[in-house]
Amino acid sequence: MSDRIGRAKEKARHEVDRARGRAKELAGRLSGDERLETEGRTDRARADLRKAWRSVRERVRGIGDSLRKDRS
């Protein structure tokens, strides 16, 4: 159960990071601040990368669980 809560918190953190990056990107675009816009894109890319890594981790975990069940 606590593992499920940890995953939910991690997912929420990724979404917050992505939204924060989008806000920075828009603020940079509106103000003409290229650095802020680039920082926002970087934050979004980082959040997307974390999400992809979480997906890979989940798949590997599922494969490991399947292999353990087959041995039983």
C-alpha positions in Angstrom: 0.0 0.0 0.0 2.7 2.5 0.9 4.4 1.7 -2.4 1.3 2.8 -4.2 1.2 6.0 -2.3 4.9 6.7 -3.1 4.1 6.2 -6.8 1.2 8.5 -6.6 3.3 11.2 -4.9 6.0 10.7 -7.5 3.5 11.1 -10.4 2.0 14.2 -8.8 5.5 15.7 -8.5 6.2 15.1 -12.2 2.9 16.8 -13.2 3.7 19.8 -10.9 7.2 20.0 -12.4 5.8 19.9 -15.9 3.2 22.6 -15.1 5.9 24.8 -13.5 8.0 24.4 -16.6 5.1 25.3 -18.9 4.4 28.4 -16.8 8.0 29.5 -17.0 8.1 28.9 -20.7 5.0 31.0 -21.2 6.2 33.8 -18.9 9.5 33.9 -20.8 7.7 34.0 -24.1 5.4 36.8 -23.0 8.1 38.9 -21.4 10.6 38.3 -24.1 13.0 36.6 -21.7 14.7 33.8 -23.7 16.5 32.5 -20.7 13.3 32.0 -18.7 11.6 30.4 -21.8 14.5 28.0 -22.2 14.5 27.2 -18.5 10.8 26.3 -18.8 11.4 24.0 -21.7 14.3 22.4 -19.8 12.0 21.8 -16.7 9.3 20.3 -18.9 11.8 18.0 -20.6 13.2 16.9 -17.3 9.7 16.1 -16.0 9.0 14.1 -19.2 12.3 12.2 -18.8 11.4 11.3 -15.2 8.0 10.1 -16.3 9.5 7.9 -19.0 12.0 6.5 -16.5 9.2 5.8 -14.1 7.4 3.9 -16.9 10.5 1.8 -17.7 10.9 1.1 -14.0 7.3 -0.1 -13.7 7.7 -2.4 -16.8 10.9 -3.9 -15.4 9.2 -4.4 -12.1 6.3 -6.1 -13.8 8.6 -8.4 -15.8 10.4 -9.4 -12.6 7.1 -10.1 -10.9 6.0 -12.3 -13.8 9.3 -14.3 -13.8 8.9 -14.9 -10.0 5.3 -16.1 -10.5 6.5 -18.5 -13.2 9.0 -20.1 -10.9 6.4 -20.8 -8.2 
